[in-house]
Amino acid sequence: MIDARNLHGRSCVQGEQEESPWRAHSPIEAPFISEPLIWIQICERYPNEWVCLVEMEELTDTDLDFHTARVVGHGKTRREPLEQARPFVETHESMGHLHPHSLT
């Protein structure tokens, strides 16, 4: 049986504190999704950051051009936006992972 006090970072021994393996080291943010944005707005809002995009309204089927898209993750590293976008993987069949310099 698991002692519920351990789940909150408390030891079973009175007065002893230890870090719980269940406690996150950083706060968990709620998933967010932006309003539809054009590429220039994305670049202005998230300068020099990687972004994950969903609901990309494509201009053509043959290239990366899109009219608008919604941001579901952004960050300085390639991994950050992917982590933030995780809640949207099951609800969106396609997702873009881009850096502002990749389309300019």
Z-matrix of the N, CA and C atoms (Angstrom, degrees):
N
C 1 1.445
C 2 1.525 1 108.61
N 3 1.341 2 115.95 1 138.98
C 4 1.461 3 121.85 2 178.99
C 5 1.512 4 108.85 3 -91.65
N 6 1.330 5 115.62 4 129.91
C 7 1.453 6 121.35 5 176.45
C 8 1.528 7 107.40 6 -78.17
N 9 1.315 8 117.97 7 118.36
C 10 1.470 9 122.48 8 -177.42
C 11 1.511 10 112.16 9 -57.27
N 12 1.328 11 117.98 10 -26.61
C 13 1.463 12 119.75 11 179.28
C 14 1.519 13 110.84 12 -63.48
N 15 1.331 14 118.47 13 -29.26
C 16 1.464 15 120.56 14 178.62
C 17 1.518 16 111.72 15 -69.01
N 18 1.317 17 117.17 16 -26.00
C 19 1.458 18 120.16 17 -179.51
C 20 1.518 19 111.93 18 -72.09
N 21 1.297 20 117.64 19 -13.77
C 22 1.464 21 121.64 20 -179.71
C 23 1.519 22 111.83 21 -110.36
N 24 1.338 23 117.72 22 17.71
C 25 1.457 24 121.25 23 175.64
C 26 1.516 25 113.97 24 82.73
N 27 1.302 26 117.82 25 16.38
C 28 1.459 27 120.25 26 178.92
C 29 1.512 28 109.24 27 -107.52
N 30 1.308 29 116.26 28 143.46
C 31 1.457 30 121.43 29 177.86
C 32 1.520 31 109.64 30 -81.36
N 33 1.330 32 115.75 31 157.69
C 34 1.464 33 120.29 32 175.02
C 35 1.523 34 110.63 33 -69.80
N 36 1.327 35 115.77 34 -22.34
C 37 1.463 36 120.04 35 179.77
C 38 1.519 37 108.01 36 -85.09
N 39 1.333 38 115.87 37 126.91
C 40 1.461 39 121.96 38 -177.53
C 41 1.528 40 111.29 39 -54.58
N 42 1.324 41 116.68 40 130.53
C 43 1.455 42 122.12 41 175.23
C 44 1.518 43 114.60 42 84.67
N 45 1.327 44 119.08 43 -9.43
C 46 1.461 45 121.81 44 -179.01
C 47 1.521 46 109.99 45 -98.15
N 48 1.315 47 118.00 46 129.04
C 49 1.469 48 123.09 47 179.31
C 50 1.518 49 109.21 48 -109.88
N 51 1.318 50 117.26 49 135.96
C 52 1.454 51 121.35 50 172.40
C 53 1.523 52 108.96 51 -142.52
N 54 1.290 53 115.67 52 155.43
C 55 1.461 54 121.13 53 -178.23
C 56 1.522 55 110.03 54 -71.65
N 57 1.309 56 116.09 55 130.67
C 58 1.459 57 121.46 56 178.54
C 59 1.519 58 109.98 57 -82.39
N 60 1.339 59 118.12 58 139.85
C 61 1.463 60 119.17 59 176.32
C 62 1.525 61 112.08 60 -69.27
N 63 1.333 62 117.94 61 -13.91
C 64 1.458 63 121.95 62 -178.73
C 65 1.521 64 112.33 63 -87.04
N 66 1.293 65 117.39 64 -15.04
C 67 1.460 66 121.29 65 -177.27
C 68 1.522 67 109.82 66 -81.70
N 69 1.308 68 116.94 67 128.47
C 70 1.467 69 122.05 68 179.40
C 71 1.521 70 109.19 69 -73.97
N 72 1.329 71 116.56 70 144.89
C 73 1.459 72 120.89 71 178.84
C 74 1.520 73 111.95 72 -79.55
N 75 1.320 74 117.07 73 -21.43
C 76 1.453 75 120.23 74 176.06
C 77 1.520 76 108.35 75 -133.52
N 78 1.310 77 117.65 76 152.95
C 79 1.464 78 119.59 77 -178.26
C 80 1.526 79 111.44 78 -62.11
N 81 1.305 80 115.96 79 143.63
C 82 1.450 81 121.57 80 177.68
C 83 1.523 82 107.85 81 -88.30
N 84 1.322 83 115.49 82 124.75
C 85 1.456 84 119.57 83 -178.96
C 86 1.526 85 110.02 84 -92.19
N 87 1.302 86 115.19 85 146.13
C 88 1.462 87 120.10 86 176.28
C 89 1.522 88 108.41 87 -69.84
N 90 1.330 89 117.64 88 144.81
C 91 1.460 90 119.31 89 178.17
C 92 1.530 91 110.91 90 -60.50
N 93 1.325 92 116.50 91 143.23
C 94 1.459 93 119.67 92 178.16
C 95 1.519 94 108.52 93 -129.21
N 96 1.307 95 115.34 94 155.02
C 97 1.454 96 121.71 95 174.28
C 98 1.529 97 106.67 96 -140.18
N 99 1.318 98 115.04 97 130.24
C 100 1.467 99 119.09 98 -177.57
C 101 1.520 100 110.74 99 -77.31
N 102 1.310 101 114.91 100 172.00
C 103 1.455 102 120.82 101 169.83
C 104 1.529 103 106.72 102 -73.52
N 105 1.328 104 119.11 103 163.67
C 106 1.467 105 120.18 104 176.67
C 107 1.534 106 110.44 105 -59.48
N 108 1.331 107 115.84 106 131.08
C 109 1.464 108 122.10 107 -178.22
C 110 1.520 109 109.87 108 -129.66
N 111 1.331 110 116.61 109 148.94
C 112 1.457 111 120.09 110 171.52
C 113 1.533 112 106.86 111 -85.10
N 114 1.350 113 116.77 112 164.54
C 115 1.462 114 120.71 113 -173.72
C 116 1.528 115 112.89 114 -57.79
N 117 1.313 116 118.43 115 -40.97
C 118 1.470 117 120.41 116 -179.43
C 119 1.531 118 110.71 117 -62.70
N 120 1.320 119 118.23 118 -36.22
C 121 1.466 120 121.33 119 177.14
C 122 1.529 121 110.70 120 -67.50
N 123 1.325 122 116.45 121 -38.55
C 124 1.465 123 120.07 122 178.17
C 125 1.516 124 109.81 123 -63.78
N 126 1.330 125 116.82 124 -44.37
C 127 1.466 126 121.35 125 179.14
C 128 1.530 127 111.89 126 -63.21
N 129 1.329 128 117.14 127 -38.39
C 130 1.468 129 120.41 128 179.00
C 131 1.516 130 111.61 129 -70.79
N 132 1.323 131 117.14 130 -38.99
C 133 1.455 132 121.57 131 -177.13
C 134 1.528 133 112.59 132 -76.09
N 135 1.336 134 116.69 133 -33.25
C 136 1.470 135 121.91 134 -177.55
C 137 1.532 136 109.96 135 -128.09
N 138 1.347 137 117.39 136 64.56
C 139 1.463 138 120.00 137 -176.32
C 140 1.530 139 111.73 138 -64.84
N 141 1.326 140 115.19 139 135.18
C 142 1.466 141 122.15 140 177.88
C 143 1.525 142 113.37 141 54.75
N 144 1.322 143 117.13 142 33.86
C 145 1.465 144 121.55 143 176.81
C 146 1.517 145 109.77 144 -124.01
N 147 1.315 146 115.09 145 149.55
C 148 1.458 147 121.18 146 170.72
C 149 1.517 148 107.71 147 -73.65
N 150 1.330 149 117.14 148 146.25
C 151 1.460 150 121.53 149 178.70
C 152 1.529 151 110.03 150 -133.09
N 153 1.325 152 116.02 151 149.62
C 154 1.460 153 122.56 152 169.11
C 155 1.519 154 106.82 153 -110.41
N 156 1.323 155 115.43 154 129.99
C 157 1.460 156 121.43 155 -174.76
C 158 1.527 157 110.72 156 -121.40
N 159 1.319 158 115.16 157 143.62
C 160 1.465 159 121.99 158 173.72
C 161 1.526 160 107.94 159 -130.55
N 162 1.320 161 115.18 160 171.57
C 163 1.469 162 121.59 161 178.75
C 164 1.520 163 111.46 162 50.56
N 165 1.342 164 114.95 163 45.41
C 166 1.454 165 120.61 164 178.81
C 167 1.523 166 109.18 165 -74.99
N 168 1.307 167 115.27 166 116.22
C 169 1.462 168 121.24 167 177.83
C 170 1.523 169 106.70 168 -85.69
N 171 1.331 170 115.42 169 100.58
C 172 1.460 171 121.39 170 -173.09
C 173 1.520 172 112.63 171 -75.74
N 174 1.324 173 114.20 172 144.10
C 175 1.463 174 120.32 173 174.47
C 176 1.525 175 110.23 174 -81.82
N 177 1.357 176 115.22 175 -39.12
C 178 1.465 177 120.73 176 177.85
C 179 1.527 178 108.54 177 -138.77
N 180 1.310 179 116.70 178 164.74
C 181 1.464 180 121.19 179 177.89
C 182 1.522 181 112.62 180 -89.98
N 183 1.324 182 118.21 181 -2.71
C 184 1.462 183 120.51 182 -171.08
C 185 1.525 184 115.25 183 -107.75
N 186 1.318 185 118.75 184 -5.84
C 187 1.466 186 119.20 185 -179.93
C 188 1.523 187 111.20 186 -143.91
N 189 1.326 188 115.80 187 -173.61
C 190 1.467 189 121.34 188 -176.59
C 191 1.521 190 113.96 189 -86.43
N 192 1.323 191 117.56 190 0.21
C 193 1.462 192 119.46 191 -179.27
C 194 1.527 193 110.87 192 -65.90
N 195 1.319 194 114.85 193 137.07
C 196 1.459 195 119.62 194 174.69
C 197 1.515 196 108.59 195 -140.40
N 198 1.322 197 115.12 196 154.79
C 199 1.458 198 120.15 197 179.55
C 200 1.526 199 109.24 198 -80.73
N 201 1.318 200 117.25 199 -58.40
C 202 1.464 201 121.82 200 177.30
C 203 1.522 202 109.24 201 -136.46
N 204 1.335 203 114.77 202 160.71
C 205 1.468 204 122.24 203 175.78
C 206 1.514 205 107.67 204 -153.66
N 207 1.336 206 115.80 205 162.99
C 208 1.467 207 121.37 206 177.81
C 209 1.524 208 108.86 207 -113.53
N 210 1.328 209 116.44 208 133.64
C 211 1.461 210 122.56 209 -178.72
C 212 1.533 211 109.14 210 -85.26
N 213 1.344 212 115.56 211 129.38
C 214 1.470 213 120.41 212 176.37
C 215 1.528 214 111.89 213 -118.88
N 216 1.322 215 116.50 214 0.87
C 217 1.454 216 120.73 215 176.74
C 218 1.517 217 109.92 216 -170.49
N 219 1.340 218 116.19 217 148.90
C 220 1.464 219 121.08 218 177.81
C 221 1.515 220 108.94 219 -156.67
N 222 1.325 221 116.75 220 153.55
C 223 1.457 222 120.00 221 178.55
C 224 1.515 223 112.09 222 175.92
N 225 1.322 224 115.34 223 168.53
C 226 1.464 225 122.49 224 -178.67
C 227 1.525 226 112.24 225 -73.48
N 228 1.327 227 117.64 226 -27.40
C 229 1.456 228 120.09 227 178.74
C 230 1.523 229 109.59 228 -103.41
N 231 1.322 230 116.73 229 162.80
C 232 1.469 231 120.65 230 178.31
C 233 1.518 232 111.36 231 -64.36
N 234 1.325 233 116.80 232 -31.45
C 235 1.461 234 121.66 233 -173.97
C 236 1.532 235 113.57 234 -76.89
N 237 1.328 236 117.90 235 -37.25
C 238 1.474 237 121.67 236 -175.64
C 239 1.528 238 113.92 237 -51.08
N 240 1.332 239 119.56 238 -52.22
C 241 1.463 240 118.64 239 -178.46
C 242 1.525 241 112.68 240 -66.32
N 243 1.326 242 117.40 241 -31.20
C 244 1.463 243 120.20 242 178.13
C 245 1.523 244 110.95 243 -65.35
N 246 1.321 245 116.54 244 -40.69
C 247 1.473 246 120.78 245 177.49
C 248 1.526 247 110.49 246 -63.61
N 249 1.330 248 117.02 247 -43.57
C 250 1.462 249 121.15 248 -179.70
C 251 1.523 250 111.62 249 -67.39
N 252 1.328 251 116.94 250 -30.13
C 253 1.469 252 121.34 251 -176.71
C 254 1.522 253 113.26 252 -83.10
N 255 1.307 254 117.57 253 -9.42
C 256 1.465 255 121.44 254 -176.02
C 257 1.533 256 114.48 255 -49.14
N 258 1.341 257 120.12 256 -43.01
C 259 1.473 258 119.84 257 -179.92
C 260 1.530 259 114.00 258 -62.13
N 261 1.321 260 118.22 259 -15.88
C 262 1.460 261 121.42 260 -175.71
C 263 1.528 262 113.27 261 -99.02
N 264 1.322 263 118.05 262 -3.91
C 265 1.463 264 121.52 263 -176.84
C 266 1.521 265 111.85 264 -61.20
N 267 1.313 266 117.13 265 -42.00
C 268 1.463 267 120.24 266 -177.21
C 269 1.527 268 113.49 267 -77.15
N 270 1.326 269 117.42 268 -21.33
C 271 1.468 270 119.93 269 -176.34
C 272 1.524 271 113.97 270 -100.11
N 273 1.327 272 117.13 271 -8.55
C 274 1.470 273 120.91 272 179.97
C 275 1.525 274 109.07 273 -128.64
N 276 1.331 275 116.62 274 124.67
C 277 1.456 276 119.57 275 -175.30
C 278 1.523 277 113.69 276 -75.88
N 279 1.327 278 118.23 277 -20.46
C 280 1.465 279 119.55 278 175.37
C 281 1.528 280 109.91 279 -135.55
N 282 1.333 281 114.08 280 150.24
C 283 1.457 282 120.55 281 -177.56
C 284 1.522 283 108.04 282 -146.72
N 285 1.330 284 116.28 283 136.14
C 286 1.456 285 120.88 284 176.51
C 287 1.516 286 110.34 285 -99.63
N 288 1.332 287 116.83 286 142.89
C 289 1.469 288 123.14 287 177.61
C 290 1.519 289 106.03 288 -127.18
N 291 1.336 290 116.47 289 101.41
C 292 1.459 291 121.17 290 -170.10
C 293 1.524 292 112.36 291 -133.08
N 294 1.321 293 115.04 292 160.66
C 295 1.459 294 123.11 293 172.26
C 296 1.529 295 106.15 294 -116.95
N 297 1.343 296 118.72 295 146.10
C 298 1.468 297 120.49 296 -177.35
C 299 1.530 298 114.30 297 -52.02
N 300 1.313 299 118.26 298 -31.35
C 301 1.462 300 120.21 299 -178.65
C 302 1.520 301 112.72 300 -76.72
N 303 1.336 302 118.06 301 -11.39
C 304 1.462 303 120.40 302 -175.95
C 305 1.518 304 113.39 303 -76.43
N 306 1.324 305 118.86 304 -20.85
C 307 1.468 306 120.89 305 -178.75
C 308 1.508 307 113.91 306 -118.17
N 309 1.315 308 117.38 307 2.08
C 310 1.463 309 118.98 308 -178.14
C 311 1.506 310 112.21 309 -96.32
